[in-house]
Each structure stands twice: as C-alpha cells, then as structure tokens.
C-alpha cells in the first residue's frame, strides 16, 4: 500500500475559491433518486465544481466510512502508509499488538506533518520539535515541555479515527457520529459469501493520478455499456450480458454477470488462466461480480482473482487511484504462478490504458458549460445509477 510523497501531488490540487451552490443544483439531484428505469445521471457540476467537491469532502469523505485498501498490505507491527487527498492526510498503521490504527498526520504540538510515504517504524517522531509518539498514538516524549505549567502527555495523543475491516478491506471513518461499519454495509458480507474474499492475498498494487473526477473513474469500472466501444479488441467478448443488479441493504451496489472464460484475462490470453478460487460452484464458477462500496471503493471478484480500485479526489478534474490485484494463497503457491500472473497484470494495464483516454475525454465534455444530465441504460449501468441515488440523498440531506 504505497503512497507518493506528499509534495508530489501539490501541483495537482488546483482548488480555487468556491462559489455558493444554487438551489437548482439540488433540484437536479432529486432526479437521481427515481427508480433506475426513470433516473437521471448526476449533474455535470458534480464532476467539475469546486464547491460541490467541498460538499463531497464534508458529507461523503468525512461523514461516511471510506476504504483505504486491504488489511494484508499492513501485515506486521510497525507497517504504515500515508494516504493524502484534498486537504486530508491520514496515517494508517499496525501497532505493536497488531491492531490497526488511523491517525491525523499532524503533530499535537504545533501541527507539523509527521510521516510521508509507506514503510516500517517503531514509533513516530515529529521532524520539527521531536515530539515522539508510540504506535498506539500516545505521546511518549516531548522535549523540555516540563517547563509548561500543567502539561500532561496523556492530553496530547494523536488525533485518531475509527478503523474496521470487512472481508479484508480496510475502512476508516473520520466522523465519530457515523453508524458502525457493519450497520453501514448491511448485507455486504452475505452478497459476497460464495468467495473467500477475506483470505485473498494482495500481490500487486499500483498508484497513479488521472485527469478526471474521482466518480468518473469508479463509474466506468461499474458499467457494461462502454465495453464494445472502448474495449472491442481486449475484453468485450469475455463479458456476457449481465444479470439485473442485486437488491441489497447497505451503502453499496453489486451486479453479477457471466463470462466466457475469466474476466481476469484478455480475450486472446484465456489459455493462461490460473486455477479457480477453491469452493466456487454454480454461477459464481463462471462469472464475475462487480461491487461498489460507497463512496470510494470498487472491486470485481471473478472465478480466479479479484481486482480492486479505491479513488480519492485531488481536484474536481483530478483523482488519486490505487489498483490492487488479489489471488487465493493456494493459487499463489502453485508452480508457475509468477509467469501466469503476468498475463493478469497485463489485462489490468491494457484495460486501464483504454479507459483513461475515454475518461479524460469525458471530463472535458463534462466541463462544457452547456453539458446536461443524461439517462441510464437500466441493465448496463445500474451500479452507476444506484451510486447516483445514494450520492444525491447524501448531498441533499446536508443542503
């Protein structure tokens, strides 16, 4: 779970003074909460406007559980990573008891940034005035502060956030008022019970920035409509017409579809398939499920692999994306895994290389001052429509 140095993304955070959001914007959002067959897409301002992004950061990223990756990417005590998006900087680490912790990346003395990137540490020391913290966030040392009247180290632990896991995914919540993760996700675990998702092992993670809104990136992963037009020679023929999306309880959406072979490989490299995930039967042994856990994480779990994306806003027209490939431990242990898995990585890279130009072009179109709301294709875009419904309700509720 690697992260760029904080300084590398500063020039991409091109936020300007936000203008007030008009009432007509919220009226437009109400068209998104209709049934899928009648629903309208999100207004273009959702993908281009600074004030809308600021409301998203307040309502969605601070007010709800957000995904920061897979638990196995921080496996040993002292493993840490920093996640930076918009004005937020979060330290995620494994403490000496192997408990996962999340802290604000800000010293309790005078606010200096504490850590960058990813790695392994035995403690946290501020580079400015050398205040030192244990891995559980408590203040261990503060040079010369005994001269401050009434100073007590126990009053100056790092600002912490709630951390929970679901199926091996790491979620944090920046709000103490939000419901617990189990309540938020509802039947998330049940929907995915045919697959041993919690035991899957992360074998490769990539981090990159894309010149499009964070929602556009996750949306394209969750719809079939673009496949014959953006991926005609790479993955389109692998995917059959999907089933109707599932009726779920919780802040997520999911849709299953059959595949000719595995969705983890290109249509011309199907002969390089890895063993199927142990225990799969029925339709799950010949298809793939696409799920979006709101707001910022999506994944596909197929017959042999899982690939995950989580995305964060950097600016209205730019996002930070993490891509993770996961496989069963039994598959990783098989002879020839390293040679075969290269074809799976190639599939991910090829599809991404086709999606990104389409997304950049879509962002340009969204930025047209005369861009308008559209309509959804009910069978090919239901996950996107369900997110728009959830998003609209979450944004309207705080208007």
N, C-alpha and C positions, 0 to 999 in steps of 0.2 A: 504494500500500500504506500507507494512513493508519492511525494508531493514536491512540486517545484519550490525553489527558494522564493520567499515572499516578494523579493524585489523584481522577479522576472515577470510578474503579472501586473505590475503597477500601471504600465502604459496601456493596458487593455481595459482598465477601469475608467472609462471615459464618461463618467456621470456629470451632468450639468444640473443647474438649479431646476427643481421640479415645479411644473405648473399645476394648479389645482385640477382635480379630476371632475369633470362635469357630470351632472345628473343623467345626461343622455347615455353616458358610458354604462352606468349601472342598469339603465333600462335595456340596453343591448345585451347585457349579461343575462337578463331574465329569459331571453330567447334560447339560452343554452340549457335550461333546466327542463325543457319539454322532453317527451319520450324520444328515443333515438331516431325514430322514423320521421319526427317533426322538428328535431332540434337543429339549431343553428350553431355554426362554429364560433369560436371566441372572436371578439372584435379585434381588428388589426392592432389597435392601441396596446393590447396585451403583449404584443411582441416587439413594440418599438418605443414605448413611452416610459420616461424616467420615473414619473410619479406612480405609474402602475407598478413598476418594479419595486419601488419603495414600499408600496402597499403589500406586494407579494412577500417581501422580506419580513414585514411585520406580521402579516396574517398567516402565511404558509410556513416560512422557514423558522420563524421564532415561535409561532403558535402551535405547530404540529411536530410530530416525530419525523425526522429526516434520516435517510440512510447514508452511512459513511463507509460502507464496504462489507467485507467478510471477516468473521471473527478469527479465522485461521491466519490472516495476514498480520495479526498481532498475537503470536502464539506463546512467547516466552516473557518472563518478567523483565521489565525494562524496555520492551519493544514499544516504540512510539511513532506517531506520524502527526503532521500538522496539516489541517485542511483549511484553506483560505478561499473565501468567496465574498464578493461585495466588500463590506466593511468587517465581516466576521473573520476571526481566526481561532481555531479550536485545536487543542492538543488532545489526542486520543492515545491512551497508553494502557499497558498491562502492569499492574503494581506487583509488589513482592508476594502477595497472596494470590496472584494470577487473576485478580479482579480487574475488570475493565473500568477505566476511569476516563472522564472527559472534563477538560478544564478550559476556561478562557485563557488564551495565550497572552496574558497580561500580568505583570508583576504587581503584587499588592502594595508595594512601596510607592512607586510613582509611575506605574503603568507601562514600563518598558516591555517590549516583546521578549519572550523567554526562549523559544525554540524555533528552529526552521527545519524543513525537510522531514526526513524519516531516519530512524536508526535505533540504537540501543543506548540506554542511560541507566545509571544507578541512582540518580537524583536530578533535580532541576536547579540550576543556579543562574540567577539573573546576571547578564553580562554588564549591567550598568553599575549597580551598587552591591552586587554579590549576595543578595538575599538568597537563601537556599531552601528548597522545598523537598520533602520526601515524595516518593511516588504516589502516596495516597493524598497528596495535595497539602498536607500540613506544613507549616513553616518550621524549618529545623534550625535556621540560623539567620540573624540579622545583625551584621557588624555594627558595634557602637550604639545600638539602639537602647542600651540600658540607661542611657542618659535622658531618654524621653520619659517624662512622668506618666505613670500608669500604663506604659506599653506592655502588652501581653501577646506573646507569639500565637496563642490559640485563637486570637481575634483576627488573624491575618492569613488564614488558609486560602489557597487559590479558589477562585470562583468556579464552582463545579456544576455539571449538568447531569441529568438522568441518562443512563445508558442501559439498554436492554437488547436482547437478542431474539430473533425469530427465524427459525430454520437456518441458523448460521449467519444470517445477515445482522450487521450492527446498526442499531438505531440510537440516536440521541434526541433529547428534547430540551430546547432552550427555555421552555416555559414551565414553571412549577405548577401552573393551573391546569395544564392539558391532562386528559384522561390517560391511564396507563396504556402501554403498547398493546397488551392483549385485548383490551376493550376497543382500541382504535382499529386493530386489524381484523377483528371479528373472526370469520371462518377461513382466514388466510391459510392457516396450517392444514385444515381439513381439505381444502381445494387441492392442495399440493401433496397430499399424503401418499399418492402412488409412488412418488420419487423420494429417495433418501437424501433430500437436499442438504440437511444439516451436516451430513458426513462428507459432502463433496469437498475436494481439495483445490485451492486456487493454484494454478500452475503458471499463469502469466497475467500481469496487469500492465496496462498502458495508460498514460495520462496525456491529454492533449487539449488544446483550445480550438474552438470552432467559431467562425464568424456568423453565428446565428443565435437566436434566442434559445434559452435552455429548454423551453417547452417544445419548440420545433424539433429539437434533436430527439427527445423521447417520443414524440408523436410519430415520427417516421418509422421508428422501431416497432410500433404497435399497430400498423395498418398494412393490409394486403393490397390496397388499391394501387400503390405505386410499383409493385413488383414487375409487371410486364413492361413498364415504361422506363424504369430506372435500372432494373437488373435483368434484362431479357436474356442475356447470354451467360449469366453467372449462377443465379439461384432461383429464378422464376419458376422453372419447370419442376423444381423439387417440391414446391408447395401446392397442395390440393386446395379446393375451395373450402374455407374454414367452416366450422360449426358456428351456430349462434353463440354470442358471448354468454358466459355463465351469469346466473343471478347470484350475487354474493352479498354478504353482510360485512361491511367494513370499508376502510378507506383504501380500496384497491379495485382493480378491474382485471379480468382474465378471459382469454379466449383460446380454445383448442382447435387445432387443425391437423389433418392427416398429411403425411409426407411420402413422397416416392424416394425411399432411402432415408438418409438422415439430413435434417436441416443444418447440421454442423459442418457439412462439406459442400463444395461447389457441385454443380450438376455434372461436371466432367471429371470429378475426382472421387466419386462414390465408392470406387473399388478400394479406397484407402481407409475404410471405416474401422473404427475401434469397436471392441465388444460392447454389447448393450449394457445399460445400467442394470445390476442384479435386481431381480424381483419384479421387473416390469411385466405386465400382462395386459391383455385386452387392447383397447385402442391406444393406450399410453405406450405400447411397444411399437407403434408405427406412426408416431406423430409428434407434435411439439406444442407446448403451452406457452403463450406469451402473456406476461403479467406486468402490470404497472402498479407499484405500491406508491401511493400519492404522498408527497408531491414529486419526489426527485429520483426514484429508483425503478428500473425496469429490467426484466430478465426473460430469457427463453430457456425452458428446460425440455430437452428432447430425449431421444432414445439412448444417447450415449454421452451427452455433455450438457453443460449449462454455460451460457454466456450472459454477462451482467453489465449494465451501464448504470452509473449514477452521475447526475449532472447538476451543476450549480451555476447561478447567474454571476457573471462578471460585469456585464453592462447589458442594456436591453438588446443589443445586437451581438453579444459575445458570451460564450459559456465555457466552463471548465468541465471536462468529461473524463471519467475513469471507466476503462473497459477491463473486465476480468473474465478469464476462461477457467472453468472448473470441471474436474473429472472425478469419478469414483476412485478411492485408493486402490481398489483391486485392478482397475484399468491401468493406473499409473505404474503398477508393479509388473505388468505384463511385458514380455520380451518385445522389443521393437517399438515401445511406446514413443520414445523420443523422435523416431523417424516418422511415425504416423501422425503424431500430434501436430507436426509442422504443417500438414495439409489443413488442419482445423484452424490454425492461426492464419494461414493464407486465405481461407474463406472469410474470416472476420475482417482481415485487412482489405480484401478485394471489395466486399460489400460496403465497407466504410468509405473506401475511395470513390465508390459510385454514389453513395448517399450524400457526402459532404458537398460536392458541387451543386447538387439539387437543393440542399438546404440553404446554401449561400444565395442561390438564385431566388429561393422562396423568401428569404429575409429581405432581399432587395424589393421584391414585389410587395411584401407587407409594408415596406416603408413608403410606398407610393401614397401621397396624401388622399388619393381617391380610392384606396383599397377598401373593400367592404367585407362584411361577414358572408360566409357561404353555408352550404348544407352538407350533411354527412351521407355517405353511402352506408346504409344500415348494417349490412353483413360484413363489409370490408373495412369499416372504420369504427366499430362500436367501442373499442377501448379508448379511442381518442374522444369520442362523444361522451363516454362516462366520466373521463377526466374533466372535460369541459363543464359537465354538470356539477361535479364536486368543487371545482375551482370557482365557478360562478357563485355557488352557495357560500363558500368560504369568504369570498371577497365582498359579497353583498352584506353578509352578516356583520361586517365591521364598518360598513359605509357610514 
